[in-house]
Amino acid sequence: MQENMPKSNLVVVSDDVLPEIISKVLEAKRMKARGEAKNSSDACRAVGISRSAYYKYKDSVFTYEERLANKIISLYLVLCDEKGVLSAVLSKLYEHSVNILTVNQNIPVDDVATVTVSFRFEESGISTSHLRDEIAAINGVVSVKIISGE
């Protein structure tokens, strides 16, 4: 971004007040994501917009749900192979009202197991680093790393 350009803000606006081109770009993006169109050209043709219009807006317009997907956080944990450790981690996440999307635990080796947890923050009001610190303080948690997200 150029230094003299203003910082962009995100705004939630009802699609019924937006220009039709924005709704058509969103529809074209949806078609590509679902495999209903094999490429951008097919999607643009199906919704009746030019490719130049599509490319002008595609990286700037999102559905509310699509924007939330960008708030997915993944943690890589090393946990002691002891009863209740993973449960305590998941309980801590639950306390902060996160939406857990995936949990992948590997078979323990040398009395520790690696676990990857992906989740989406709702409105918890806590930073990712603070949550990481809280999880690291749980008895039986060897280490916690943020591997994607904030």
C-alpha positions as CSV (number, residue, x, y, z in Angstrom):
1,M,0.0,0.0,0.0
2,Q,1.3,3.5,-0.8
3,E,2.1,5.7,2.1
4,N,-0.3,8.5,1.2
5,M,-3.2,6.2,0.6
6,P,-5.8,6.0,3.5
7,K,-6.1,2.8,5.5
8,S,-9.0,0.7,4.2
9,N,-11.9,-0.1,6.5
10,L,-14.2,-3.1,6.5
11,V,-17.9,-2.3,6.3
12,V,-20.9,-4.6,6.5
13,V,-23.5,-3.5,4.0
14,S,-26.8,-5.2,3.0
15,D,-26.4,-6.5,-0.6
16,D,-29.7,-4.9,-1.6
17,V,-28.2,-1.4,-1.6
18,L,-25.0,-2.4,-3.4
19,P,-24.5,-1.9,-7.1
20,E,-25.5,-5.1,-9.1
21,I,-21.8,-5.7,-10.1
22,I,-20.8,-6.4,-6.5
23,S,-23.5,-9.1,-6.1
24,K,-22.5,-10.6,-9.5
25,V,-18.8,-10.7,-8.4
26,L,-19.8,-12.5,-5.2
27,E,-21.9,-15.0,-7.2
28,A,-19.0,-15.6,-9.6
29,K,-16.6,-16.2,-6.6
30,R,-19.2,-18.6,-5.1
31,M,-19.5,-20.5,-8.4
32,K,-15.8,-21.0,-8.6
33,A,-15.4,-22.1,-5.0
34,R,-18.2,-24.7,-5.4
35,G,-16.8,-26.0,-8.7
36,E,-19.9,-24.8,-10.6
37,A,-17.6,-22.9,-12.9
38,K,-14.2,-24.4,-13.9
39,N,-12.5,-20.9,-14.1
40,S,-13.1,-17.2,-13.8
41,S,-14.1,-16.8,-17.4
42,D,-16.9,-19.4,-17.1
43,A,-18.1,-17.8,-13.8
44,C,-18.1,-14.3,-15.3
45,R,-20.0,-15.5,-18.4
46,A,-22.6,-17.3,-16.2
47,V,-23.3,-14.2,-14.1
48,G,-23.1,-11.8,-17.0
49,I,-20.0,-9.6,-16.1
50,S,-16.7,-8.9,-17.7
51,R,-13.5,-10.5,-16.5
52,S,-12.1,-7.0,-15.9
53,A,-14.9,-6.1,-13.6
54,Y,-14.5,-9.4,-11.8
55,Y,-10.8,-8.9,-11.3
56,K,-11.3,-5.3,-10.2
57,Y,-13.5,-6.3,-7.3
58,K,-12.8,-10.0,-6.4
59,D,-10.1,-9.3,-3.8
60,S,-12.1,-6.5,-2.2
61,V,-15.6,-7.9,-1.7
62,F,-16.5,-10.8,0.6
63,T,-19.6,-12.3,2.1
64,Y,-19.7,-12.0,5.8
65,E,-19.1,-15.7,6.2
66,E,-16.1,-15.6,3.8
67,R,-14.5,-12.8,5.8
68,L,-14.9,-14.8,9.0
69,A,-13.0,-17.7,7.4
70,N,-10.0,-15.5,7.5
71,K,-10.0,-15.5,11.3
72,I,-9.2,-19.2,11.5
73,I,-6.4,-19.9,14.0
74,S,-4.4,-23.1,14.2
75,L,-2.4,-24.3,17.2
76,Y,0.3,-27.0,17.2
77,L,0.5,-28.5,20.7
78,V,2.8,-31.1,22.3
79,L,0.9,-32.8,25.1
80,C,1.9,-35.3,27.7
81,D,0.2,-38.7,27.2
82,E,-1.9,-38.3,30.3
83,K,-5.6,-38.6,30.9
84,G,-7.5,-35.3,30.6
85,V,-4.8,-33.1,29.1
86,L,-6.5,-32.7,25.7
87,S,-9.9,-32.3,27.4
88,A,-8.4,-29.5,29.5
89,V,-7.2,-27.7,26.4
90,L,-10.5,-28.1,24.6
91,S,-12.3,-26.8,27.8
92,K,-10.0,-23.7,27.9
93,L,-11.0,-23.0,24.2
94,Y,-14.6,-23.5,25.1
95,E,-14.3,-21.0,28.0
96,H,-13.3,-18.4,25.4
97,S,-16.2,-19.2,23.1
98,V,-14.1,-20.3,20.1
99,N,-15.7,-22.4,17.4
100,I,-13.5,-25.5,17.2
101,L,-13.3,-26.6,13.5
102,T,-10.8,-29.5,13.6
103,V,-8.8,-31.5,16.1
104,N,-6.1,-33.9,14.9
105,Q,-4.1,-35.9,17.5
106,N,-1.3,-38.2,16.6
107,I,-0.4,-41.4,18.4
108,P,1.8,-40.7,21.4
109,V,5.5,-41.3,21.1
110,D,7.9,-41.1,24.0
111,D,4.9,-40.2,26.3
112,V,3.9,-37.1,24.3
113,A,1.4,-36.6,21.5
114,T,1.2,-33.8,18.9
115,V,-2.1,-32.2,18.4
116,T,-3.3,-29.6,15.9
117,V,-6.4,-27.6,16.7
118,S,-8.0,-25.2,14.3
119,F,-10.7,-22.8,15.5
120,R,-12.5,-19.6,14.7
121,F,-12.8,-16.8,17.2
122,E,-16.3,-15.6,17.8
123,E,-16.4,-12.5,20.0
124,S,-14.1,-13.6,22.8
125,G,-12.2,-10.4,23.4
126,I,-9.0,-12.2,24.0
127,S,-5.8,-12.1,21.9
128,T,-4.4,-15.2,20.3
129,S,-1.1,-14.8,22.2
130,H,-3.0,-14.5,25.5
131,L,-5.0,-17.6,24.8
132,R,-1.8,-19.5,23.8
133,D,-0.3,-18.5,27.2
134,E,-3.3,-19.7,29.0
135,I,-3.2,-23.1,27.2
136,A,0.6,-23.3,27.8
137,A,-0.1,-23.0,31.6
138,I,-2.3,-26.1,31.6
139,N,-0.7,-29.1,33.5
140,G,0.5,-31.6,30.9
141,V,0.9,-29.1,28.0
142,V,4.6,-29.3,26.9
143,S,4.4,-26.6,24.2
144,V,2.0,-24.5,22.1
145,K,2.7,-22.8,18.8
146,I,0.5,-20.6,16.7
147,I,0.9,-22.1,13.2
148,S,-1.6,-19.9,11.4
149,G,-3.9,-17.0,12.1
150,E,-3.2,-13.8,14.0
